[in-house]
Amino acid sequence: MALGPNKLLRSKLQAKTKNKFSAGENQPTPDEQLTRLEEDIRRLRIEFDIFFNGAAKRPPYETKGRVETLLKRLGDDRTLTYAQRYRYNSLAARYNAFRELWRRTMQGREEGRDAASAARANAHKEAAATKVEPASFVCLDAHHEVEVVKKIYESLLEAKRVCGEPSEDLSFPKFHRLIAAKADIIKKQGGCDGVRFSVVVEDGHVSFKARADRTSE
C-alpha cells in the first residue's frame, strides 16, 4: 500500500535519524523526550517555588535552559506523530503559563510588591549593618558529639534569624545527619581527625563552612 506524502516524509526523516545514531549513540525516542520534558517542567516549577520562598539564592536558570532547549528540539522535530505533537503542544502551553507567572513574580519582587521578599531584603540590610560574631566549632566525632553539634545548630539558626533567612525545614535530626555525613567525607578526603564547622555572615547572608582541622592532631 502506498504511503501518503506526510507519512512518506515522516518515514524518511525517521530513517535518517536512525542512521545518524546507528554508530553506537543512544538517541531517546520522541515519547521518552516528551516524558523527560514533562518531568523537567515539574522539577522547574518546584525549584522556582523554592527560590521564591527564599530557600535558594539564585533562580533555577540551568533547569530553565534545559527545558527550553528540549522544547526547541521537539518543536523542530518533523517526525512527531499527531498524538506526540498534541502532547508537545500541551506541555509547551503549560510551560509558557508557568513562565509568565514566574516573570510577573520576579517583576513584582524587583518592584517591591512582594511583601515576603521585601521583608527578607530588609532583614538582609539590617544583618549587613549588624555585627554578627562568627562561630567556630571543632568536631572529632559528629555522630556522637551531640552537644557540639547542637551548638553548631543553634549558632546557625541564630544567624539565619538575624538575617531573615528561613529555617523551618531544618530540624535538628536532619541537621545532625547532614553534619555527620559531611564530617565523614572531609575526614576521609583530608586524612584528618577533626572537622571545623564555621557560621559566618557575609554581606547579610549566612555562610556555613566545613573544613579539615588538624589542631587536635
Secondary structure, DSSP 8 states (H G I E B T S, - for coil): ----HHHHHHHHHHHHHHHHT-SS-----HHHHHHHHHHHHHHHHHHHHHHHTTS-SS--HHHHHHHHHHHHHHHT-TT--HHHHHHHHHHHHHHHHHHHHHHHHHHHHHTT--HHHHHHHHHHHHHHHS----EEEEES-TTT-HHHHHHHHHHHHHHHHHHT---TT--HHHHHHHHHHHHHHHHHHHT-SEEEEEEEEETTEEEEEEEEE-TT-
